[in-house]
Amino acid sequence: MSIKKHGLSIGIERVDNNFFLSLKAVGKLTHEDYETITPMIG
């Protein structure tokens, strides 16, 4: 039996007055994944 991971990690880092957003995708992203993440970064 194998386990398939699926998900999206979000990171925010501040350097002085600049903010950096990093995204890490694991597995195959679905349309629902995009619908979830878009309002978070918009």
N, CA, C and O atoms as a printed pandas DataFrame, in Angstrom:
     atom_number atom_name residue_name chain_id  residue_number  x_coord  y_coord  z_coord
0              1         N          MET        A               1    0.848   -1.192    0.000
1              2        CA          MET        A               1    0.000    0.000    0.000
2              3         C          MET        A               1    0.879    1.235    0.000
3              4         O          MET        A               1    1.856    1.307    0.745
4              5         N          SER        A               2    0.536    2.205   -0.832
5              6        CA          SER        A               2    1.315    3.438   -0.887
6              7         C          SER        A               2    0.438    4.612   -0.461
7              8         O          SER        A               2   -0.784    4.589   -0.609
8              9         N          ILE        A               3    1.091    5.624    0.063
9             10        CA          ILE        A               3    0.411    6.837    0.490
10            11         C          ILE        A               3    0.805    7.948   -0.475
11            12         O          ILE        A               3    1.989    8.178   -0.722
12            13         N          LYS        A               4   -0.191    8.632   -1.016
13            14        CA          LYS        A               4    0.076    9.752   -1.925
14            15         C          LYS        A               4   -0.218   11.040   -1.187
15            16         O          LYS        A               4   -1.351   11.293   -0.778
16            17         N          LYS        A               5    0.817   11.855   -1.020
17            18        CA          LYS        A               5    0.641   13.157   -0.383
18            19         C          LYS        A               5    0.134   14.163   -1.391
19            20         O          LYS        A               5    0.449   14.094   -2.579
20            21         N          HIS        A               6   -0.660   15.099   -0.896
21            22        CA          HIS        A               6   -1.247   16.121   -1.747
22            23         C          HIS        A               6   -1.465   17.335   -0.866
23            24         O          HIS        A               6   -2.098   17.237    0.186
24            25         N          GLY        A               7   -0.948   18.470   -1.283
25            26        CA          GLY        A               7   -1.172   19.658   -0.481
26            27         C          GLY        A               7   -0.380   20.851   -0.965
27            28         O          GLY        A               7    0.363   20.793   -1.945
28            29         N          LEU        A               8   -0.571   21.927   -0.240
29            30        CA          LEU        A               8    0.066   23.181   -0.584
30            31         C          LEU        A               8    0.487   23.869    0.700
31            32         O          LEU        A               8   -0.319   24.039    1.615
32            33         N          SER        A               9    1.756   24.266    0.769
33            34        CA          SER        A               9    2.268   24.992    1.932
34            35         C          SER        A               9    2.530   26.435    1.532
35            36         O          SER        A               9    2.985   26.716    0.423
36            37         N          ILE        A              10    2.235   27.346    2.458
37            38        CA          ILE        A              10    2.428   28.773    2.210
38            39         C          ILE        A              10    3.347   29.333    3.279
39            40         O          ILE        A              10    3.169   29.053    4.464
40            41         N          GLY        A              11    4.329   30.123    2.868
41            42        CA          GLY        A              11    5.220   30.773    3.820
42            43         C          GLY        A              11    5.303   32.261    3.537
43            44         O          GLY        A              11    5.249   32.687    2.383
44            45         N          ILE        A              12    5.433   33.046    4.590
45            46        CA          ILE        A              12    5.606   34.492    4.452
46            47         C          ILE        A              12    6.827   34.894    5.260
47            48         O          ILE        A              12    6.954   34.539    6.432
48            49         N          GLU        A              13    7.718   35.632    4.629
49            50        CA          GLU        A              13    8.947   36.083    5.290
50            51         C          GLU        A              13    9.068   37.588    5.128
51            52         O          GLU        A              13    8.785   38.133    4.061
52            53         N          ARG        A              14    9.486   38.250    6.186
53            54        CA          ARG        A              14    9.683   39.700    6.131
54            55         C          ARG        A              14   11.166   40.012    6.241
55            56         O          ARG        A              14   11.846   39.528    7.146
56            57         N          VAL        A              15   11.660   40.818    5.322
57            58        CA          VAL        A              15   13.034   41.299    5.344
58            59         C          VAL        A              15   12.953   42.815    5.228
59            60         O          VAL        A              15   12.578   43.351    4.185
60            61         N          ASP        A              16   13.308   43.497    6.310
61            62        CA          ASP        A              16   13.147   44.953    6.397
62            63         C          ASP        A              16   11.682   45.298    6.123
63            64         O          ASP        A              16   10.799   44.843    6.850
64            65         N          ASN        A              17   11.414   46.088    5.094
65            66        CA          ASN        A              17   10.029   46.459    4.774
66            67         C          ASN        A              17    9.451   45.649    3.618
67            68         O          ASN        A              17    8.412   46.012    3.066
68            69         N          ASN        A              18   10.111   44.561    3.251
69            70        CA          ASN        A              18    9.659   43.726    2.141
70            71         C          ASN        A              18    9.097   42.415    2.661
71            72         O          ASN        A              18    9.634   41.826    3.599
72            73         N          PHE        A              19    8.015   41.965    2.048
73            74        CA          PHE        A              19    7.425   40.679    2.384
74            75         C          PHE        A              19    7.589   39.741    1.195
75            76         O          PHE        A              19    7.409   40.146    0.046
76            77         N          PHE        A              20    7.929   38.494    1.473
77            78        CA          PHE        A              20    8.105   37.485    0.436
78            79         C          PHE        A              20    7.149   36.338    0.710
79            80         O          PHE        A              20    7.061   35.847    1.836
80            81         N          LEU        A              21    6.435   35.913   -0.322
81            82        CA          LEU        A              21    5.489   34.820   -0.233
82            83         C          LEU        A              21    6.079   33.620   -0.960
83            84         O          LEU        A              21    6.494   33.730   -2.113
84            85         N          SER        A              22    6.114   32.473   -0.284
85            86        CA          SER        A              22    6.609   31.262   -0.940
86            87         C          SER        A              22    5.511   30.203   -0.928
87            88         O          SER        A              22    4.776   30.064    0.050
88            89         N          LEU        A              23    5.414   29.469   -2.015
89            90        CA          LEU        A              23    4.443   28.391   -2.153
90            91         C          LEU        A              23    5.178   27.099   -2.467
91            92         O          LEU        A              23    6.126   27.084   -3.253
92            93         N          LYS        A              24    4.730   26.012   -1.843
93            94        CA          LYS        A              24    5.313   24.707   -2.133
94            95         C          LYS        A              24    4.166   23.729   -2.382
95            96         O          LYS        A              24    3.341   23.480   -1.503
96            97         N          ALA        A              25    4.133   23.190   -3.579
97            98        CA          ALA        A              25    3.087   22.237   -3.948
98            99         C          ALA        A              25    3.628   20.822   -3.837
99           100         O          ALA        A              25    4.757   20.542   -4.239
100          101         N          VAL        A              26    2.810   19.935   -3.286
101          102        CA          VAL        A              26    3.165   18.520   -3.179
102          103         C          VAL        A              26    2.055   17.725   -3.845
103          104         O          VAL        A              26    0.886   17.861   -3.484
104          105         N          GLY        A              27    2.414   16.905   -4.802
105          106        CA          GLY        A              27    1.409   16.122   -5.516
106          107         C          GLY        A              27    0.825   16.926   -6.668
107          108         O          GLY        A              27    1.396   17.924   -7.107
108          109         N          LYS        A              28   -0.309   16.474   -7.138
109          110        CA          LYS        A              28   -0.976   17.112   -8.273
110          111         C          LYS        A              28   -2.039   18.075   -7.747
111          112         O          LYS        A              28   -2.937   17.673   -7.006
112          113         N          LEU        A              29   -1.933   19.348   -8.134
113          114        CA          LEU        A              29   -2.903   20.336   -7.695
114          115         C          LEU        A              29   -4.201   20.171   -8.486
115          116         O          LEU        A              29   -4.190   19.866   -9.679
116          117         N          THR        A              30   -5.310   20.378   -7.793
117          118        CA          THR        A              30   -6.619   20.280   -8.420
118          119         C          THR        A              30   -7.207   21.680   -8.580
119          120         O          THR        A              30   -6.672   22.659   -8.061
120          121         N          HIS        A              31   -8.306   21.751   -9.299
121          122        CA          HIS        A              31   -9.007   23.021   -9.463
122          123         C          HIS        A              31   -9.449   23.555   -8.104
123          124         O          HIS        A              31   -9.411   24.763   -7.869
124          125         N          GLU        A              32   -9.866   22.670   -7.215
125          126        CA          GLU        A              32  -10.277   23.074   -5.868
126          127         C          GLU        A              32   -9.108   23.691   -5.094
127          128         O          GLU        A              32   -9.303   24.626   -4.317
128          129         N          ASP        A              33   -7.903   23.175   -5.303
129          130        CA          ASP        A              33   -6.718   23.749   -4.660
130          131         C          ASP        A              33   -6.537   25.205   -5.095
131          132         O          ASP        A              33   -6.288   26.078   -4.263
132          133         N          TYR        A              34   -6.663   25.460   -6.387
133          134        CA          TYR        A              34   -6.522   26.821   -6.900
134          135         C          TYR        A              34   -7.622   27.731   -6.361
135          136         O          TYR        A              34   -7.370   28.895   -6.053
136          137         N          GLU        A              35   -8.843   27.202   -6.246
137          138        CA          GLU        A              35   -9.941   28.011   -5.705
138          139         C          GLU        A              35   -9.694   28.361   -4.244
139          140         O          GLU        A              35  -10.116   29.424   -3.788
140          141         N          THR        A              36   -9.024   27.494   -3.509
141          142        CA          THR        A              36   -8.731   27.745   -2.104
142          143         C          THR        A              36   -7.605   28.765   -1.943
143          144         O          THR        A              36   -7.704   29.669   -1.113
144          145         N          ILE        A              37   -6.537   28.627   -2.729
145          146        CA          ILE        A              37   -5.352   29.465   -2.542
146          147         C          ILE        A              37   -5.525   30.861   -3.134
147          148         O          ILE        A              37   -4.958   31.814   -2.600
148          149         N          THR        A              38   -6.281   31.017   -4.212
149          150        CA          THR        A              38   -6.385   32.316   -4.872
150          151         C          THR        A              38   -6.860   33.434   -3.952
151          152         O          THR        A              38   -6.247   34.501   -3.960
152          153         N          PRO        A              39   -7.925   33.252   -3.151
153          154        CA          PRO        A              39   -8.322   34.355   -2.252
154          155         C          PRO        A              39   -7.284   34.657   -1.181
155          156         O          PRO        A              39   -7.214   35.786   -0.695
156          157         N          MET        A              40   -6.479   33.674   -0.804
157          158        CA          MET        A              40   -5.464   33.889    0.232
158          159         C          MET        A              40   -4.346   34.795   -0.247
159          160         O          MET        A              40   -3.789   35.554    0.545
160          161         N          ILE        A              41   -4.007   34.733   -1.523
161          162        CA          ILE        A              41   -2.885   35.513   -2.028
162          163         C          ILE        A              41   -3.327   36.733   -2.813
163          164         O          ILE        A              41   -2.492   37.532   -3.236
164          165         N          GLY        A              42   -4.636   36.891   -3.014
165          166        CA          GLY        A              42   -5.169   37.973   -3.854
166          167         C          GLY        A              42   -5.277   39.244   -3.175
167          168         O          GLY        A              42   -5.710   40.229   -3.773
